[in-house]
Amino acid sequence: MYFFLPILSLDDICFISTTVPKMIVDILTHSRVISYVSCLTQMSLFINFGCMDDMLLTVMAYDRFVAICHPLRYNVIMNPKLCWLLVLLSFLISVFDGLLLTSMALQLSFCTNLEIPHFFCELNHLLKLACSDILINNILVYLVTSLLGIVPLSGIIFSYTQIFSSVLKIPSSVGKYKAFSVCGSHLIVISLFYGTGFDVIKGQSDKEKVHGSVEMGVTANTLDDHEVSRDGDQVHGKKPVEGERLKFWIICQSQEKEF
């Protein structure tokens, strides 16, 4: 059940590393110059790791759905082969997303010595600075963003709807608490990721969008790593595994029905 935690933690570190080191260097050197190639590279990596984060959160929601709703079949369903396949699929989708949007930006023409009102090369700001027509580009960005935002979020909502429905059937309050504690950190990470993402989308001015991007790219991912480390502490600790408690409850229920 904790297979995806180190992968998510690594992705969060890479996600932060695409923007924060350059921002620190700019502050220390008082120079905010970036080349065209470096700008596109930073934008592509930011999109890749951001999309990977989104995909992994969806996969982890499914993982918890199987662990809580089908605990007796968990080891069969979430076998190592499927886990690695889901990670590979998430990686391929994120790479495709990054390559698609970056190749789209490569087709645009820009004037020289442009000033980006942001602390990193963000796609929407680059589109606003383009000298060529960006109607098709905007449509493509909205379609890809909506697809990769709505579909994973819908999967997460469905998974947790089923999880809550199953947990509420547990008669013991202690069992309910243990089951919810399995999902607590993951729900916090999801709230931080999508909450800060919505802040970026709904921001009207460039200043608001910059603040939202700082929250999403720096603060949220730093807190994500903290929550992941809390789950990691539970893995290495000697606490009873919640999945075993749920399995025991289901076995007892099935035996009672047989009698």
C-alpha positions in Angstrom: 0.0 0.0 0.0 3.0 2.3 0.5 4.6 1.4 -2.8 3.9 4.8 -4.4 5.0 7.0 -1.5 8.8 7.2 -2.4 7.9 7.7 -6.1 5.6 10.6 -5.2 8.2 12.1 -2.9 10.8 11.9 -5.7 8.5 13.5 -8.1 7.7 16.4 -5.6 11.4 17.0 -5.2 11.9 17.2 -9.0 8.9 19.4 -9.3 10.3 21.9 -6.8 13.8 21.7 -8.4 12.5 22.9 -11.7 11.8 26.4 -10.3 13.2 27.0 -6.8 17.0 26.7 -7.6 16.7 29.2 -10.5 14.7 31.5 -8.3 17.3 31.4 -5.5 20.1 32.1 -8.0 18.2 35.1 -9.4 17.7 36.5 -5.9 21.3 36.1 -5.0 22.8 37.4 -8.2 20.1 40.1 -8.8 19.8 38.8 -12.4 16.6 37.4 -13.8 17.8 36.6 -17.3 17.0 33.2 -18.9 17.7 32.0 -22.4 15.0 30.8 -24.8 16.2 27.2 -24.6 16.4 27.2 -20.8 13.0 28.7 -20.6 11.4 26.0 -22.7 13.3 23.3 -20.8 12.1 24.7 -17.5 8.5 24.9 -18.8 8.6 21.3 -20.1 10.0 19.9 -16.9 7.5 21.8 -14.8 4.6 20.4 -16.9 6.1 16.9 -16.8 6.5 16.7 -13.0 3.2 18.5 -12.3 1.3 16.0 -14.5 3.2 13.1 -13.0 2.1 14.4 -9.5 -1.5 14.5 -10.7 -1.4 10.9 -12.1 0.3 9.5 -9.0 -2.3 11.0 -6.7 -5.0 9.3 -8.8 -3.2 6.0 -8.7 -2.7 6.2 -4.9 -6.5 6.9 -4.5 -7.2 3.7 -6.5 -4.6 1.9 -4.3 -6.4 2.9 -1.1 -9.8 2.0 -2.7 -8.6 -1.6 -3.3 -6.9 -1.8 0.2 -10.0 -0.7 2.1 -12.9 -2.0 -0.1 -11.2 -5.2 -1.2 -8.6 -6.0 1.5 -8.6 -9.7 1.0 -7.8 -9.4 -2.7 -5.4 -6.5 -2.3 -2.2 -8.5 -2.8 -3.7 -10.2 -5.8 -5.0 -7.0 -7.5 -2.2 -4.6 -6.6 0.7 -6.9 -7.4 4.2 -5.5 -8.2 3.7 -5.9 -11.9 0.5 -3.7 -11.9 2.1 -1.1 -9.6 5.0 -0.6 -11.9 2.7 -0.6 -14.9 0.7 2.2 -13.3 3.8 4.2 -12.6 5.0 3.7 -16.2 1.6 4.8 -17.5 1.7 7.9 -15.4 5.2 8.7 -16.6 4.3 8.2 -20.2 1.2 10.4 -19.9 3.2 13.2 -18.2 6.0 13.0 -20.8 3.4 13.2 -23.7 1.7 16.1 -22.0 5.0 18.0 -21.7 6.2 17.2 -25.2 2.8 18.2 -26.7 2.6 21.6 -25.0 6.3 22.3 -25.5 6.2 21.5 -29.2 3.2 23.8 -29.5 5.2 26.6 -27.9 8.1 26.0 -30.3 5.8 26.9 -33.2 5.3 30.4 -31.8 7.3 33.4 -32.8 8.5 35.8 -30.1 10.1 39.2 -30.1 13.5 39.8 -28.5 14.2 40.8 -24.9 10.8 39.8 -23.5 9.9 40.2 -19.8 7.9 37.4 -18.2 5.8 38.6 -15.2 6.6 35.5 -13.3 9.3 33.8 -11.3 9.6 31.0 -13.8 8.7 30.3 -17.5 5.0 29.4 -17.3 3.1 28.4 -20.4 0.2 30.8 -20.2 2.5 33.8 -19.8 4.6 32.7 -22.8 1.5 32.5 -24.9 0.5 36.1 -23.9 4.0 37.3 -25.1 3.8 35.5 -28.5 3.7 37.7 -31.6 1.8 35.1 -33.6 -1.9 34.0 -33.4 -2.5 31.8 -30.2 -6.2 30.9 -30.6 -5.4 27.3 -31.5 -2.8 27.1 -28.8 -5.2 28.3 -26.1 -7.8 25.8 -27.2 -5.3 23.0 -27.0 -4.1 24.1 -23.6 -7.6 24.3 -22.2 -8.5 20.8 -23.7 -5.4 19.1 -22.3 -5.6 20.8 -18.9 -9.3 20.0 -18.6 -8.7 16.4 -19.6 -5.8 15.8 -17.3 -7.5 17.7 -14.5 -11.1 16.5 -14.6 -10.5 12.8 -15.4 -8.0 12.1 -12.5 -10.1 14.2 -10.1 -13.2 12.2 -11.0 -11.3 9.0 -10.4 -10.2 10.3 -7.0 -13.7 11.3 -6.0 -15.1 8.0 -7.1 -12.5 6.1 -5.2 -13.1 8.0 -2.0 -16.9 7.8 -2.3 -16.5 4.0 -2.3 -14.0 4.1 0.5 -16.3 6.3 2.8 -19.2 4.0 2.0 -17.3 0.9 3.0 -15.8 2.5 6.2 -19.2 3.7 7.4 -20.3 0.0 7.5 -17.6 -0.8 10.0 -19.4 -1.1 13.4 -16.4 -0.2 15.6 -15.5 3.4 16.0 -11.8 2.4 16.4 -12.0 0.6 13.1 -13.5 3.6 11.4 -10.7 5.8 12.8 -8.0 3.5 11.7 -9.5 3.2 8.2 -9.8 7.0 7.9 -6.2 7.4 9.2 -5.0 5.4 6.2 -6.4 8.0 3.9 -5.8 11.2 6.0 -2.4 12.1 4.6 -3.4 11.4 1.1 -6.5 13.6 1.3 -4.3 16.4 2.7 -1.9 16.1 -0.3 -4.8 16.1 -2.7 -6.4 19.1 -1.1 -3.1 21.0 -1.3 -2.4 20.1 -4.9 -5.8 20.8 -6.4 -6.5 23.7 -4.0 -3.4 25.6 -5.1 -4.1 24.6 -8.7 -7.5 26.2 -8.5 -5.9 29.3 -7.0 -3.7 29.6 -10.1 -6.7 29.2 -12.5 -9.0 31.6 -10.8 -6.3 34.3 -10.3 -7.4 37.4 -12.3 -4.2 39.5 -12.2 -0.6 38.4 -12.9 0.3 39.0 -9.2 -2.5 36.6 -8.0 -1.3 34.0 -10.5 2.3 34.3 -9.3 1.2 33.9 -5.7 -0.9 30.8 -6.6 2.1 29.3 -8.5 4.3 29.9 -5.5 1.8 28.1 -3.3 1.5 25.2 -5.8 5.1 24.8 -6.9 6.9 25.5 -3.6 4.7 25.5 -0.5 2.2 22.7 -1.4 4.9 20.3 -2.6 7.0 20.9 0.5 4.0 20.1 2.7 3.3 17.1 0.4 6.8 15.7 1.3 6.1 16.3 5.0 2.8 14.2 4.7 4.6 11.5 2.7 7.3 11.3 5.4 4.6 10.9 8.0 3.2 7.9 6.1 6.8 6.6 5.8 7.2 6.8 9.5 4.0 4.6 9.9 5.6 2.1 7.5 8.8 1.7 9.5 7.0 1.9 12.9 5.6 -1.0 14.8 2.0 0.1 14.7 -0.7 -2.4 13.7 -1.6 -2.4 10.0 -5.0 -1.0 9.4 -5.6 -3.3 6.4 -5.3 -6.3 8.8 -8.0 -4.8 11.1 -10.3 -4.4 8.1 -9.6 -7.9 6.9 -10.3 -9.3 10.4 -13.7 -7.4 10.5 -14.7 -8.7 7.1 -13.8 -12.3 8.0 -15.8 -12.0 11.2 -18.8 -10.7 9.2 -18.6 -13.5 6.7 -18.4 -16.1 9.5 -21.4 -14.7 11.2 -23.4 -14.9 8.0 -22.5 -18.6 7.7 -23.8 -19.3 11.2 
